């Protein structure tokens, strides 16, 4: 059934460790895991909404506890990554101890719309209002990578062919203020502020499902803006759904006005106390029938389990509604494709000569592919005009990331970018001619993975963010592209065409029957390509064994064999065989239990070792990691000394074929100089396949004596390769 399903939670109020909370939580997780008993439509959850009050008093330790006690178990129960969790703040997510540092003018409720606009349209004033949410903001940015999670946060998703926009609003900006009677009573004193949603609604106008999320019901807003905010959200160009929490009541209803309608769905309280009718809900939309249904869940404190929430208006524990119809603005057209100049006869001749030479060397077992992150651009979906779709990568998506995409993902909140400071002027008033302005305009393409990850690595929670991202990437089953499949199918093609049997191997010979494939990527898509092709292989991955008290690290490579599940059955699946073993530095080739004359070898030069989630340096990504990897350590722990001797010899005596690899990053150049010192006389050809090189790329490849083949998409290049290898003439 074409549709979309979300889980809606709210009001967790995390304090310290509480036995009663664990009882309710454990039952909640079981209820979520068994959701198909409620309805088969709930089998696949697309995203999770949490509509405020994660913490009890906005303290840092409360968010760490909520992550462990609520969010991680819920994500595991739904099979979702953190990017599918969307959080907004509630009044319990502000730290009231921060009020001591706020000006008196915002310590009492606002009295007019003009006052609201004055504080929300001035960035410095707005930041003062957001100060009490510092712990909440840091937690959400690091955990879910939401942009600006405490003010007008937008997160876009593609679900069931629909463009979905989640709009998070902070309704607690003025919560906890003392009123004219000297009391704290938020009812009728809260603000959202028209500036918080005006521009945001324009930004999401082309999205086909628009969901606004805020903590407080609209009736609790101050009277002078209540109707205005309600109308904005309800209008034809507003939102289809409004999700909220706070009142701890489970219900759902549709409001209709002269300018539009909207479905309002409160969540109830995930945990108020054990002897309370806590609640949450699931929502399923069926686009085929244009109907939706809310499944209401309630905590039965007498029998200690979650059940359907029944009432006179919903005797079966569910509420059905029509999906509101809204005005959907046409998405902006894709920019025209800049047509490359026609290839000249000289360029065609150069490409043909390259392919002829490369294919001949491949047939002889004398080529080592060196794969970089840009191979993951191969076969990407494109608009009808040929322009690739905009980057919106996340770990649970369909394709693995490039370095730039991973950097942009890690810095989704743009926190790293904001650390850049101009030495000449105030960054808030940068003139247009400032070089930093140009960098900001093109910030996505300027992001350097090593710089971004280094910044995150020195932050307390940044290490966890990096570890989580790398683990998700390495373990996710991405769809192999045509380049991955080319290498996975190459061994059988070589056998079929008779090339492998003609390769003369043995002691002193440089040729090998099977390929050494070097990859600098963290994903396992190449390995999945081999599994898909049912092609046995050996996996050799970098890792760190330990780190002593002086900070010295001990590095090595690990080996895992992958063979047919049933010996001799070429159609049986490829599975890991035996244990993953360490390769002690200096191990003689004859003592290794793998050989390039028996199976292809995939060498993951920067890791990670499979299921490695403990040691921060078990993969190399940050600047410090690469300093450890490339510079520190004695002669027995540098990358050349710890590489298996047979693989190092293969690298030194082969033609090197760079695909999707860039020399603009310093560590990529250093690793080449470690393997092939400038003092060595290189006797082999090096080629680089770089579809869109810049001026720096051209100069760096030229300086390293590498023949650059450009202006051809990788998928087209692979097609030409297959044609050349399939020719029967040797």
C-alpha positions as CSV (number, residue, x, y, z in Angstrom):
1,X,0.0,0.0,0.0
2,X,1.4,3.4,-1.0
3,X,1.6,5.4,2.2
4,X,3.7,6.7,5.0
5,X,3.8,5.9,8.7
6,X,5.3,7.7,11.7
7,X,5.6,7.1,15.4
8,X,4.7,10.1,17.7
9,X,6.1,10.4,21.2
10,X,6.3,13.3,23.6
11,X,6.9,14.4,27.3
12,X,9.5,11.9,28.6
13,X,10.7,14.2,31.4
14,X,14.0,12.4,31.9
15,X,15.5,12.7,35.4
16,X,17.9,10.2,36.8
17,X,17.6,6.4,36.9
18,X,14.1,5.4,38.0
19,X,12.7,1.9,38.4
20,X,9.1,2.8,37.5
21,X,10.3,4.6,34.4
22,X,12.1,1.5,33.2
23,X,9.0,-0.6,33.7
24,X,6.9,1.7,31.5
25,X,9.8,2.0,29.0
26,X,10.3,-1.7,28.6
27,X,6.6,-2.2,28.0
28,X,6.6,0.7,25.5
29,X,9.5,-0.9,23.5
30,X,7.6,-4.3,23.4
31,X,4.5,-2.5,22.2
32,X,6.4,-0.7,19.4
33,X,8.1,-4.0,18.4
34,X,4.8,-5.7,18.2
35,X,3.1,-2.9,16.3
36,X,2.0,-5.2,13.5
37,X,-0.5,-6.7,15.9
38,X,-2.1,-3.2,16.0
39,X,-2.2,-3.0,12.2
40,X,-0.2,-4.4,9.3
41,X,0.2,-0.8,8.1
42,X,2.6,-0.2,10.9
43,X,5.2,-2.7,9.8
44,X,7.5,-0.1,8.4
45,X,8.0,3.1,10.4
46,X,9.3,6.0,8.2
47,X,10.2,8.4,10.9
48,X,9.7,9.3,14.6
49,X,8.4,12.6,16.0
50,X,9.2,13.7,19.5
51,X,7.2,16.8,20.4
52,X,9.1,18.1,23.4
53,X,10.1,17.7,27.0
54,X,12.9,15.2,26.5
55,X,14.4,16.3,29.8
56,X,13.0,17.4,33.1
57,X,15.1,20.5,33.7
58,X,17.1,21.0,30.5
59,X,20.4,19.6,32.0
60,X,23.1,18.0,29.9
61,X,23.1,14.7,31.9
62,X,19.4,14.3,31.4
63,X,19.8,14.3,27.6
64,X,22.6,11.7,27.8
65,X,20.2,9.6,30.0
66,X,17.3,10.1,27.6
67,X,19.5,8.9,24.7
68,X,20.4,5.7,26.5
69,X,17.0,5.0,28.1
70,X,14.5,6.1,25.4
71,X,15.8,7.1,22.0
72,X,18.3,4.3,21.4
73,X,15.8,1.5,22.4
74,X,13.1,3.1,20.3
75,X,15.3,3.5,17.2
76,X,16.4,-0.1,17.6
77,X,12.7,-1.2,17.9
78,X,11.8,0.6,14.7
79,X,15.0,-0.1,12.7
80,X,15.7,3.5,12.1
81,X,18.8,5.7,12.2
82,X,19.0,8.9,14.2
83,X,18.4,11.0,11.0
84,X,14.8,9.7,11.1
85,X,14.2,11.1,14.6
86,X,12.9,14.6,14.7
87,X,12.8,16.5,18.0
88,X,11.4,19.8,19.1
89,X,11.9,21.5,22.5
90,X,9.4,21.8,25.3
91,X,9.2,23.9,28.5
92,X,11.1,21.2,30.4
93,X,14.0,21.5,27.8
94,X,15.0,25.0,28.9
95,X,17.4,25.3,31.8
96,X,15.9,27.9,34.1
97,X,19.2,28.5,35.9
98,X,20.2,30.3,32.7
99,X,17.6,33.0,33.5
100,X,20.1,34.6,35.9
101,X,22.1,35.8,32.9
102,X,19.1,37.1,30.8
103,X,18.1,40.7,30.6
104,X,15.0,41.8,32.6
105,X,13.2,42.6,29.4
106,X,12.7,38.9,28.6
107,X,12.2,37.6,32.1
108,X,8.5,38.4,31.9
109,X,5.9,37.5,29.2
110,X,5.8,39.6,26.0
111,X,2.9,42.0,25.8
112,X,2.6,42.7,22.1
113,X,3.3,41.3,18.7
114,X,5.6,44.2,18.0
115,X,7.8,43.1,21.0
116,X,7.8,39.5,19.6
117,X,8.9,40.7,16.1
118,X,11.6,42.9,17.6
119,X,13.2,40.0,19.5
120,X,12.8,37.4,16.8
121,X,14.0,39.4,13.8
122,X,17.2,40.6,15.5
123,X,19.7,37.7,15.4
124,X,21.6,38.7,18.5
125,X,18.3,39.2,20.5
126,X,17.0,35.9,19.2
127,X,20.1,34.1,20.3
128,X,19.6,35.5,23.9
129,X,16.1,34.0,23.9
130,X,17.6,30.6,22.9
131,X,20.3,30.6,25.6
132,X,18.4,28.5,28.1
133,X,18.1,25.7,25.4
134,X,21.9,25.3,25.1
135,X,22.1,21.7,26.5
136,X,19.1,20.7,24.4
137,X,20.5,22.3,21.3
138,X,23.9,20.7,21.6
139,X,22.4,17.3,22.2
140,X,20.0,17.3,19.3
141,X,22.6,18.8,16.8
142,X,25.1,16.0,17.7
143,X,22.5,13.2,17.9
144,X,20.1,13.8,15.0
145,X,22.0,16.4,13.0
146,X,19.0,18.7,12.9
147,X,19.7,22.2,11.8
148,X,18.8,24.8,14.4
149,X,16.7,22.4,16.5
150,X,15.5,25.1,18.9
151,X,14.2,27.5,16.3
152,X,12.4,27.0,13.0
153,X,14.0,23.6,12.2
154,X,13.4,22.1,8.8
155,X,14.1,18.5,7.9
156,X,13.1,17.0,4.5
157,X,12.5,13.4,3.6
158,X,11.6,11.5,0.4
159,X,9.0,8.8,1.4
160,X,6.9,6.8,-1.0
161,X,7.6,9.1,-3.8
162,X,6.4,12.1,-1.8
163,X,8.4,15.2,-0.7
164,X,7.9,15.4,3.0
165,X,8.9,18.4,5.2
166,X,9.1,18.4,9.0
167,X,8.9,21.9,10.5
168,X,10.0,22.2,14.1
169,X,8.8,25.2,16.0
170,X,9.9,26.3,19.5
171,X,6.8,27.2,21.5
172,X,8.8,27.4,24.8
173,X,10.9,30.4,24.0
174,X,9.0,32.4,26.7
175,X,8.1,29.5,29.0
176,X,8.7,29.7,32.7
177,X,8.4,33.5,33.0
178,X,6.9,35.2,36.1
179,X,3.6,36.9,35.3
180,X,2.1,40.1,36.8
181,X,0.9,38.1,39.8
182,X,4.4,36.9,40.6
183,X,3.6,33.4,39.4
184,X,4.8,31.0,36.7
185,X,1.8,30.1,34.6
186,X,2.5,29.6,30.9
187,X,-1.1,29.3,29.8
188,X,-2.0,32.2,27.5
189,X,1.6,33.6,27.8
190,X,3.5,31.6,25.3
191,X,4.7,32.7,21.8
192,X,5.8,31.0,18.6
193,X,6.2,34.3,16.7
194,X,5.3,34.9,13.1
195,X,9.0,35.4,12.1
196,X,9.7,31.8,13.2
197,X,7.4,30.3,10.6
198,X,6.9,32.9,7.9
199,X,10.1,32.2,5.9
200,X,10.0,28.5,6.8
201,X,6.6,28.0,5.3
202,X,7.9,29.6,2.0
203,X,10.8,27.2,2.1
204,X,8.6,24.1,2.3
205,X,5.9,25.3,0.0
206,X,6.8,22.8,-2.7
207,X,6.7,19.8,-0.3
208,X,3.8,17.5,-0.7
209,X,3.3,16.6,2.9
210,X,4.0,19.3,5.5
211,X,4.1,18.5,9.2
212,X,4.5,21.2,11.8
213,X,5.7,20.1,15.2
214,X,5.6,22.1,18.4
215,X,5.3,21.3,22.1
216,X,2.4,23.4,23.2
217,X,-1.2,23.3,21.8
218,X,-2.1,26.5,20.0
219,X,-4.7,27.5,22.6
220,X,-1.9,28.1,25.1
221,X,-0.4,30.8,23.0
222,X,-0.7,34.4,24.0
223,X,-4.0,36.0,22.8
224,X,-2.4,38.6,20.6
225,X,-0.8,36.0,18.3
226,X,-2.9,32.9,18.7
227,X,-5.3,33.5,15.8
228,X,-2.4,34.7,13.5
229,X,-0.3,31.6,14.1
230,X,-3.3,29.3,13.8
231,X,-4.2,30.8,10.5
232,X,-0.7,30.6,9.1
233,X,-0.5,26.9,9.9
234,X,-4.0,26.1,8.8
235,X,-4.0,28.1,5.5
236,X,-3.9,26.5,2.1
237,X,-0.1,27.2,1.9
238,X,0.4,26.1,5.5
239,X,0.8,22.5,6.9
240,X,-1.3,19.4,6.5
241,X,-0.6,18.3,10.1
242,X,0.2,19.9,13.4
243,X,1.7,17.6,16.1
244,X,2.1,18.7,19.7
245,X,2.5,17.4,23.3
246,X,2.4,19.0,26.7
247,X,-1.2,18.5,27.7
248,X,-0.7,14.7,28.2
249,X,-4.0,14.0,26.4
250,X,-4.4,11.5,23.6
251,X,-6.8,12.7,20.9
252,X,-6.8,13.8,17.2
253,X,-9.1,16.1,15.4
254,X,-9.4,18.1,12.1
255,X,-9.9,21.8,12.2
256,X,-11.5,23.5,9.1
257,X,-11.5,27.2,8.3
258,X,-12.4,29.4,5.3
259,X,-8.8,29.4,4.1
260,X,-7.8,25.8,4.8
261,X,-7.8,22.8,7.1
262,X,-5.4,20.9,9.2
263,X,-5.3,17.7,11.3
264,X,-4.1,18.2,14.9
265,X,-2.6,15.2,16.6
266,X,-1.4,15.5,20.3
267,X,0.8,12.7,21.6
268,X,0.0,12.3,25.2
269,X,2.8,11.8,27.7
270,X,5.3,9.0,27.1
271,X,6.1,9.1,30.9
272,X,4.6,11.2,33.6
273,X,4.6,8.6,36.2
274,X,3.8,4.9,36.5
275,X,0.3,5.5,37.9
276,X,-0.8,7.8,35.0
277,X,-2.5,7.2,31.7
278,X,0.6,7.8,29.7
279,X,0.1,7.8,25.9
280,X,1.6,7.9,22.4
281,X,0.4,7.2,18.9
282,X,1.1,5.9,15.4
283,X,-0.1,7.7,12.3
284,X,-0.5,6.0,8.9
285,X,-1.4,7.9,5.7
286,X,-2.8,6.0,2.7
287,X,-2.2,8.2,-0.4
288,X,-4.3,5.9,-2.6
289,X,-7.4,6.6,-0.6
290,X,-6.4,10.1,0.7
291,X,-7.2,8.9,4.2
292,X,-5.2,8.7,7.4
293,X,-5.6,6.9,10.7
294,X,-4.3,7.6,14.2
295,X,-3.7,4.5,16.4
296,X,-3.9,5.8,20.0
297,X,-2.0,3.9,22.7
298,X,-2.5,4.2,26.5
299,X,-0.6,2.9,29.5
300,X,-2.8,0.6,31.7
301,X,-1.2,1.2,35.1
302,X,-3.3,-1.5,36.7
303,X,-2.0,-4.3,34.5
304,X,1.3,-2.7,33.5
305,X,1.0,-2.9,29.7
306,X,0.2,-0.6,26.8
307,X,-3.1,-1.0,25.1
308,X,-5.4,0.8,22.6
309,X,-6.9,4.0,23.9
310,X,-10.6,3.7,23.6
311,X,-13.3,6.3,24.2
312,X,-16.8,7.1,22.9
313,X,-15.4,8.9,19.9
314,X,-12.9,6.1,19.1
315,X,-14.2,2.8,20.5
316,X,-11.6,0.8,18.6
317,X,-8.7,2.9,19.7
318,X,-8.2,4.6,16.3
319,X,-9.4,7.8,14.6
320,X,-9.8,8.1,10.8
321,X,-9.5,11.4,8.9
322,X,-9.2,12.7,5.4
323,X,-5.7,13.9,4.4
324,X,-6.0,17.7,4.0
325,X,-5.6,19.2,0.6
326,X,-3.1,22.0,0.4
327,X,-1.6,24.2,-2.3
328,X,1.7,22.7,-3.5
329,X,4.1,25.0,-5.1
330,X,5.9,23.5,-8.1
331,X,9.5,22.7,-7.1
332,X,12.1,24.9,-8.7
333,X,13.2,23.6,-12.1
334,X,16.6,22.0,-12.4
335,X,19.2,24.3,-13.8
336,X,20.1,23.7,-17.4
337,X,22.9,21.2,-18.1
338,X,26.1,22.9,-19.0
339,X,27.0,21.0,-22.2
340,X,30.7,20.0,-22.4
341,X,32.4,21.0,-25.5
342,X,32.4,18.2,-28.2
343,X,35.3,15.8,-27.8
344,X,38.1,16.5,-30.2
345,X,39.7,13.8,-32.3
346,X,42.8,14.2,-30.2
347,X,40.8,13.5,-27.0
348,X,39.1,10.5,-28.6
349,X,42.4,9.1,-29.7
350,X,43.9,9.7,-26.2
351,X,40.9,7.8,-24.6
352,X,41.1,4.9,-27.0
353,X,44.9,4.6,-26.5
354,X,44.4,4.7,-22.7
355,X,41.7,2.0,-22.9
356,X,43.7,-0.2,-25.2
357,X,46.8,0.0,-22.9
358,X,44.7,-0.5,-19.7
359,X,42.8,-3.5,-21.0
360,X,46.0,-5.1,-22.2
361,X,47.6,-4.7,-18.7
362,X,44.4,-5.9,-17.0
363,X,44.4,-9.1,-19.1
364,X,48.0,-9.7,-17.9
365,X,47.2,-9.2,-14.2
366,X,49.4,-6.1,-13.8
367,X,46.9,-3.4,-12.7
368,X,45.9,-2.3,-9.2
369,X,42.7,-0.2,-8.9
370,X,43.0,2.6,-6.3
371,X,39.4,3.6,-5.4
372,X,38.4,6.9,-3.8
373,X,35.1,8.2,-2.5
374,X,33.9,9.8,-5.8
375,X,33.3,6.3,-7.3
376,X,30.1,6.6,-5.2
377,X,28.8,9.2,-7.7
378,X,28.6,6.5,-10.4
379,X,25.0,5.7,-11.5
380,X,23.5,8.5,-9.4
381,X,19.9,9.4,-10.3
382,X,19.6,12.5,-12.5
383,X,16.9,14.9,-13.6
384,X,15.6,14.5,-17.1
385,X,18.0,17.2,-18.1
386,X,20.9,15.2,-16.9
387,X,21.7,17.2,-13.7
388,X,22.1,14.9,-10.6
389,X,19.5,15.3,-7.9
390,X,20.7,17.5,-5.0
391,X,22.7,15.9,-2.3
392,X,20.7,14.8,0.7
393,X,22.7,11.9,1.8
394,X,22.1,10.0,5.0
395,X,23.6,6.7,6.3
396,X,20.4,4.7,5.7
397,X,19.9,5.8,2.1
398,X,20.4,3.9,-1.1
399,X,24.0,4.9,-1.9
400,X,27.2,5.4,0.0
401,X,28.7,8.9,0.4
402,X,31.4,10.9,-1.2
403,X,33.9,12.6,1.1
404,X,32.0,15.9,0.6
405,X,28.6,14.3,1.3
406,X,30.0,12.7,4.5
407,X,31.5,16.0,5.6
408,X,28.2,17.8,4.9
409,X,26.3,15.2,6.9
410,X,28.6,15.4,9.9
411,X,28.3,19.2,9.8
412,X,24.5,19.2,9.0
413,X,24.0,21.8,11.6
414,X,26.7,24.0,9.9
415,X,28.4,24.2,13.3
416,X,31.9,23.7,11.8
417,X,31.3,26.4,9.2
418,X,30.4,28.9,11.9
419,X,33.8,28.4,13.5
420,X,35.5,30.0,10.6
421,X,36.5,33.6,11.6
422,X,37.6,36.4,9.4
423,X,40.8,38.1,10.7
424,X,39.8,41.5,9.3
425,X,36.2,42.0,10.2
426,X,33.2,40.9,12.2
427,X,31.8,37.7,10.7
428,X,28.2,39.0,11.2
429,X,28.9,41.9,8.8
430,X,31.1,40.4,6.2
431,X,31.3,42.5,3.0
432,X,30.4,40.8,-0.3
433,X,34.0,40.8,-1.5
434,X,35.2,38.9,1.6
435,X,36.6,35.5,0.5
436,X,34.7,33.9,3.3
437,X,31.5,35.0,1.7
438,X,32.3,33.1,-1.4
439,X,33.2,30.1,0.7
440,X,29.9,30.3,2.5
441,X,28.0,30.5,-0.8
442,X,29.6,27.2,-1.9
443,X,30.0,25.8,1.6
444,X,28.9,22.2,0.6
445,X,31.6,21.8,-2.0
446,X,34.2,23.5,0.3
447,X,33.7,21.2,3.2
448,X,36.8,19.1,3.9
449,X,36.1,15.8,5.6
450,X,39.3,15.8,7.6
451,X,38.7,19.4,8.9
452,X,35.1,18.8,9.8
453,X,35.7,15.5,11.5
454,X,38.7,17.0,13.3
455,X,36.5,19.7,14.7
456,X,33.9,17.2,15.8
457,X,36.6,14.9,17.3
458,X,37.8,17.5,19.8
459,X,34.2,18.1,21.0
460,X,33.0,15.8,23.8
461,X,30.1,14.3,21.9
462,X,31.7,14.7,18.4
463,X,33.6,11.4,18.8
464,X,30.4,9.6,19.3
465,X,28.9,11.2,16.2
466,X,31.8,10.1,14.1
467,X,31.9,6.6,15.4
468,X,28.2,6.2,14.9
469,X,28.3,7.5,11.3
470,X,31.3,5.3,10.3
471,X,29.7,2.2,11.9
472,X,26.4,2.9,10.1
473,X,28.1,3.4,6.8
474,X,30.3,0.3,7.1
475,X,27.4,-2.0,8.1
476,X,24.6,-0.6,5.8
477,X,23.8,-2.7,2.7
478,X,24.1,0.0,-0.1
479,X,23.2,-1.0,-3.7
480,X,26.4,-1.6,-5.7
481,X,26.8,0.7,-8.7
482,X,28.1,-0.4,-12.1
483,X,31.7,0.2,-11.0
484,X,31.4,-2.0,-7.9
485,X,29.8,-4.7,-10.1
486,X,32.5,-4.4,-12.7
487,X,35.2,-5.3,-10.3
488,X,33.0,-8.0,-8.6
489,X,32.4,-9.6,-12.0
490,X,35.9,-9.1,-13.4
491,X,37.4,-12.4,-12.0
492,X,34.8,-14.6,-13.8
493,X,35.1,-12.5,-17.0
494,X,38.8,-13.0,-16.9
495,X,38.3,-16.8,-16.4
496,X,35.6,-17.0,-19.1
497,X,37.8,-15.2,-21.7
498,X,40.8,-17.3,-20.8
499,X,42.9,-14.4,-19.7
500,X,43.5,-15.7,-16.1
501,X,44.9,-19.1,-17.3
502,X,47.4,-17.3,-19.5
503,X,48.9,-15.2,-16.7
504,X,52.2,-16.6,-15.7
505,X,52.6,-16.4,-12.0
506,X,55.2,-17.6,-9.5
507,X,58.2,-16.5,-7.5
508,X,59.7,-13.4,-8.9
509,X,56.8,-12.7,-11.2
510,X,54.9,-9.4,-10.9
511,X,51.6,-10.6,-12.5
512,X,48.8,-12.2,-10.4
513,X,45.7,-14.1,-11.5
514,X,43.4,-11.9,-9.4
515,X,43.2,-8.2,-8.6
516,X,44.3,-6.3,-5.5
517,X,41.6,-3.7,-5.0
518,X,42.6,-0.8,-2.8
519,X,39.8,1.4,-1.4
520,X,40.0,4.4,0.9
521,X,36.2,4.3,1.5
522,X,34.5,3.4,4.7
523,X,31.4,1.8,3.2
524,X,31.2,-2.0,2.3
525,X,29.5,-1.5,-1.1
526,X,32.4,-3.1,-3.0
527,X,32.2,-6.2,-0.7
528,X,28.4,-6.3,-1.2
529,X,29.1,-6.3,-5.0
530,X,31.3,-9.4,-4.6
531,X,28.6,-11.1,-2.4
532,X,26.0,-10.3,-5.0
533,X,28.2,-11.7,-7.8
534,X,28.9,-14.8,-5.6
535,X,32.6,-14.2,-6.1
536,X,35.0,-15.4,-3.3
537,X,37.5,-12.8,-2.0
538,X,39.7,-11.9,0.9
539,X,39.2,-8.7,3.0
540,X,42.2,-7.0,4.5
541,X,41.3,-4.0,6.7
542,X,43.2,-1.4,8.8
543,X,42.6,-1.3,12.6
544,X,44.3,-0.2,15.8
545,X,45.2,-2.9,18.3
546,X,45.6,-0.7,21.4
547,X,46.9,2.6,22.7
548,X,49.2,2.8,25.7
549,X,49.3,5.5,28.4
550,X,51.8,7.6,26.5
551,X,49.3,7.9,23.6
552,X,51.3,5.5,21.3
553,X,49.1,3.4,19.1
554,X,49.8,0.0,17.8
555,X,48.3,-0.6,14.3
556,X,47.9,-3.6,12.1
557,X,45.8,-5.1,9.3
558,X,43.1,-7.8,9.8
559,X,42.2,-10.6,7.4
560,X,38.8,-12.2,6.8
561,X,38.2,-14.9,4.2
562,X,34.9,-14.9,2.2
563,X,34.1,-18.2,0.3
564,X,31.1,-20.2,-0.9
565,X,28.9,-21.4,1.9
566,X,29.0,-24.9,0.3
567,X,32.5,-25.9,-0.9
568,X,32.5,-26.6,-4.6
569,X,29.0,-25.1,-5.2
570,X,29.6,-22.0,-7.3
571,X,25.9,-21.0,-6.9
572,X,25.9,-21.0,-3.1
573,X,26.1,-17.7,-1.2
574,X,29.4,-16.1,-0.3
575,X,29.9,-16.0,3.5
576,X,32.8,-15.3,6.0
577,X,34.8,-18.4,6.6
578,X,36.9,-18.8,9.7
579,X,37.8,-16.2,12.2
580,X,39.0,-12.7,11.4
581,X,42.8,-12.8,12.1
582,X,45.5,-10.2,12.7
583,X,48.3,-10.0,10.2
584,X,51.5,-9.4,12.3
585,X,53.8,-6.9,10.6
586,X,56.6,-8.6,8.6
587,X,54.7,-11.8,8.0
588,X,56.3,-13.6,5.1
589,X,54.0,-14.1,2.1
590,X,54.2,-17.9,2.3
591,X,52.8,-17.7,5.9
592,X,49.7,-15.7,4.9
593,X,46.5,-17.6,4.3
594,X,45.5,-15.6,1.3
595,X,47.1,-15.1,-2.1
596,X,46.3,-13.0,-5.2
597,X,46.7,-16.1,-7.3
598,X,43.7,-17.8,-5.4
599,X,41.2,-14.9,-4.9
600,X,40.9,-11.2,-5.3
601,X,41.9,-9.1,-2.2
602,X,40.0,-6.0,-1.1
603,X,42.4,-3.8,0.9
604,X,40.6,-1.2,3.1
605,X,43.5,1.2,3.6
606,X,41.8,3.4,6.2
607,X,39.5,0.8,7.8
608,X,37.2,0.2,9.5
609,X,37.5,-3.3,10.5
610,X,34.0,-4.9,10.4
611,X,31.8,-4.3,13.5
612,X,34.6,-2.2,15.1
613,X,32.8,0.3,17.3
614,X,35.0,0.8,20.3
615,X,38.3,2.4,19.6
616,X,38.3,5.9,18.1
617,X,41.3,5.2,15.9
618,X,40.2,1.9,14.4
619,X,39.6,3.9,11.2
620,X,41.3,6.9,9.9
621,X,39.2,10.0,9.2
622,X,40.3,13.1,11.2
623,X,43.5,15.0,10.8
624,X,44.8,13.5,14.1
625,X,43.9,10.0,12.9
626,X,46.0,10.5,9.8
627,X,48.9,12.0,11.7
628,X,48.8,8.9,13.9
629,X,48.5,6.7,10.8
630,X,51.0,8.3,8.5
631,X,53.6,10.0,10.8
632,X,53.7,8.7,14.3
633,X,55.1,5.4,15.5
634,X,58.4,3.7,15.0
635,X,59.5,2.0,11.8
636,X,57.5,-1.1,12.7
637,X,54.2,0.7,12.9
638,X,54.1,3.1,9.9
639,X,51.6,2.1,7.2
640,X,54.3,0.6,4.9
641,X,55.7,-1.6,7.6
642,X,52.4,-3.0,8.7
643,X,51.1,-3.7,5.2
644,X,51.3,-7.4,4.2
645,X,54.5,-7.8,2.3
646,X,52.8,-9.5,-0.7
647,X,50.3,-6.6,-1.1
648,X,53.0,-4.0,-0.8
649,X,55.1,-5.7,-3.4
650,X,52.0,-5.9,-5.7
651,X,51.5,-2.1,-5.3
652,X,55.1,-1.3,-6.0
653,X,55.2,-3.5,-9.1
654,X,51.9,-2.7,-10.8
655,X,50.3,-0.1,-13.0
656,X,48.1,2.0,-10.6
657,X,44.6,3.0,-11.8
658,X,43.0,5.8,-9.7
659,X,39.2,5.9,-9.9
660,X,37.3,8.6,-8.0
661,X,40.4,9.5,-6.1
662,X,41.5,13.0,-5.4
663,X,44.9,14.4,-4.5
664,X,43.5,17.8,-3.2
665,X,43.5,16.3,0.3
666,X,46.9,16.2,1.9
667,X,46.6,12.7,3.4
668,X,45.8,11.2,0.0
669,X,49.1,12.6,-1.3
670,X,51.1,11.5,1.8
671,X,49.9,7.9,1.6
672,X,51.1,7.7,-2.1
673,X,54.6,9.0,-1.1
674,X,54.7,6.5,1.8
675,X,54.1,3.6,-0.6
676,X,56.1,5.0,-3.6
677,X,58.9,7.3,-2.2
678,X,60.1,9.9,-4.7
679,X,63.5,8.3,-4.5
680,X,62.2,5.2,-6.1
681,X,62.3,4.8,-9.9
682,X,58.7,4.1,-10.9
683,X,58.6,1.9,-14.0
684,X,54.8,1.6,-14.4
685,X,52.0,3.7,-15.8
686,X,49.6,5.5,-13.6
687,X,46.2,6.7,-14.7
688,X,43.6,8.8,-13.0
689,X,39.9,8.7,-14.0
690,X,38.5,12.1,-12.8
691,X,35.3,13.1,-14.7
692,X,35.4,16.8,-13.5
693,X,38.8,17.8,-12.4
694,X,39.5,21.4,-11.2
695,X,42.7,23.4,-11.9
696,X,44.2,22.1,-8.6
697,X,43.4,18.5,-9.5
698,X,45.1,18.9,-12.9
699,X,48.2,20.3,-11.5
700,X,48.5,17.7,-8.7
701,X,48.1,14.8,-11.1
702,X,50.6,16.3,-13.5
703,X,53.1,16.9,-10.7
704,X,52.8,13.2,-9.7
705,X,53.3,12.1,-13.3
706,X,49.8,10.6,-13.6
707,X,48.0,10.5,-16.9
708,X,44.6,12.2,-16.3
709,X,41.6,10.9,-18.2
710,X,38.6,13.3,-17.7
711,X,35.3,14.5,-19.0
712,X,33.7,11.1,-19.1
713,X,31.0,9.9,-16.6
714,X,32.2,6.8,-14.7
715,X,29.3,4.7,-15.9
716,X,30.2,5.5,-19.5
717,X,33.8,4.7,-18.8
718,X,32.8,1.3,-17.3
719,X,30.8,0.5,-20.4
720,X,33.8,1.1,-22.6
721,X,35.9,-1.1,-20.3
722,X,33.5,-4.0,-20.6
723,X,33.5,-3.8,-24.3
724,X,37.3,-3.9,-24.4
725,X,37.6,-6.8,-22.0
726,X,34.9,-8.8,-23.8
727,X,36.8,-8.8,-27.1
728,X,38.1,-12.3,-27.8
729,X,41.4,-11.1,-29.2
730,X,44.1,-11.2,-26.6
